[in-house]
Amino acid sequence: LALMLEEGGRYDEGLREYAAALPILALARGAYDPRVCEAERNYAGLLDRVGRASDAEPLFTRALACYEKLYGVDSRPYSRVVFSRGILLLGQHRLAEAEQDFRAALRANDSDYTHAHGHRYLGRVLEEQKRYPEALAELAEAERLYRVADLPHDIQRWRARADAGYVMFLQGDARGARTAVDAALAGI
C-alpha cells in the first residue's frame, strides 16, 4: 500500500504507511527477510525524495546490511541501494562517502545502463572534488555504456556529455566544453 501511495504521488500517506508497516513486517518476517530489505530501501528512498535525508540514511544503511547478508556486496540489490545512498550523500556534499558508495555500486555485476549511471554520478563527485581528469574518464565511460545500452531517446547519454563539457570548462578548455555541450544539445 505504501509503495502504491508513493507511486501515486501521495507521499505523506506513503510515509505513514511505511512507518506503520515496517516494524510489523520486520517482526513477522525477521530483519533479514528480502521483503523487509525492500521495504527499508523503498521507505528510505521516499524519505530522501521528500527532503528527509537524515531519516533516510539509517534506513539505507540497514537495507545495505540486509542485502549484504542475503546476497553479498557484489549483488544487484546491494548495488542499487548503495547507489541510492551515494546520491543522498552527494546531495549533502559528503563527497568522499558518496565516492565510496558509487565505487561500491560499480563493483556489482549489473546492467550496462545501471553501470552507466554509476560512472556518471562518480564523475560528478570527482568533478566536485576538482579531480577533473578522473571525472572526464568516468563521464566518458558513462557515455560509452549509455551508447551500448542503445535506448531510444536516452537523455542520460547526453547529460553525461554535457557534464563532461562542464568539467572541460572548469579545466579552462572552453573550446572542448562548447563542442561537448553542442553535441549534447544536438543529441537531445
N, C-alpha and C positions, 0 to 999 in steps of 0.2 A: 504494500500500500504506500509506504514512504517513497519508494522509487517512482511509482506512478504519479504521486503528487508532485515530486520533483520534476519529472518529465513534463508535467502539465503546467509548470511554472508556479506552482503553489508552494513556494519554498518554506514559508513559516509553518504550514501544516506538515510538510515533509519532515522538517526538523523535529517537530513534536512527536511524530510517529517513530522516527529513528530513536529519539531519546527514550521513548516508552518501550519500544520493541527490542532494542539491542540487549539490555540486561536480561530480559526474559529468554531471548534466543540463546544467549551465552550460557545461561543456567540450564536450559533444556538440552542443548546440544554439546556444550563444553566449549571452552575458549578456543580450541584449535579445530573446530569444525569449519569446513570450507565456506559454509553459509554465514558463519559468524565473521570470518575474514572479509568476505564480500560486503557484508552489511557495514562493517567498520570502514572499509575503503569508500563505500558509497556515501556514508554519513560524513566522513572527513572531506570528501570532495564537495559536498553540498555546503558544509561549513566554510570551506575555503571560498567557494563561489559567492557566498553572501558576506564575505569580508571578515570572517571569524577565524583567521589563520591560527591564532594562539590556541583555539579549541580544536582545530583540525589536526594540528601537528601530532599530538599524542595518539590520536586515532590512526593516522597514517603509520606511525611507528609501531603501534600494536598490530595493525594489519600486516606490516612487514615481518614482524616476529612470527606471526601465524603462518604466513606464506613461506617463510624460510623453513620453518619446522615441517610443513606439509610437503613442499615441493623443492626447496633449495633456492639458493640465491641466483642460480642461472636459469630460473624458470620464467615463463611468460607472466604469470600472475605477480611474481615478485618484481619483475622489470617494470610492469605498468604502475605499480604502487610507488616504487622508488622514484620513477619518473615524475609522478604527480607530486610527490613531496618535494622533489627538486624544483618544480615550478613554484610551489609555495615559498621555498627558501629563496629563490631568485626574486620573487616579489617582495621579500623582506630585506633584500640586498645582503643576504648572508651567502656571499659568493663562493667561499671555499667549501661550505657544506653543500651548496647546490651543485658545484662541480663534482664533488664526490658522488652525489646521488645520480647525476647524469652519466658519469662513467660507470657506475654500478648497473644502471639500466642498460647501457650498451653491451655489457658483458653477457647478457642473456641472449640466447638464440631466439630471435624474434623476426617478424616480417621486415622486409626492406623498408616499407612505409613507416613503421614504428621506429625502426632504427634511424631513418632519416630525421624524424622529429628529435630523437636523442642527440644526433650530431648538430642539428640546427640550434637547439637550446644550449648545448655545450659551447657552441660557437658564440652565442650571445653572452654567456658567462665569461668566457675568455676575453671577449671584447670589453666587457665591463671592467675586467682586471687589467686592461691595456696590454694584453698578450696577443697583439694583432696577427703575427704570422700563424700562430696556433689557431686563432679564431678563423682566419681565412681558410686554413686547411680543413677545419671541421665543417665550415659552411659549404666548401666545395664538395666534400663527401656527402653532405646532406642533399645538395642539388643533384649529385650523381644518383643517389639512392631514390630520390623522388622520380627522376627520369626512368630508372629501372622499374619502379612500381607502375609507371605508364598509366596513370589515372587521367582520364579526360578532364580538362579544365581544372587541373590541380593548382590551386593558388599557392600552396605551400612551397612548391619548387621556386616560384618567382619571388616569394618572400625571402627564401634563402639567398637568392641572387641579390635582392635589394639590401638584405643585411650585409652581404659581402661588400656591396657598394659603399655602405656606411662605414665599414671598417677601413676600406681603402681611403675614404675621405679623411678619417681620423689619422691615418698614416701620412697624409699630405699628398696622396695620389688623386688629385681632382679629376684628371682625365679618365683614369680607370674607374673611379666612382661613377662618373657620368655615363660611361659605357655600360656598366653593370646595371645602373638604375634604368637607363633607357631600355636595355634588354628585358629587364623585369616588367616594365610597363608595357612593352610590346607583347610580352607573353600573356599578360592578363587580358 
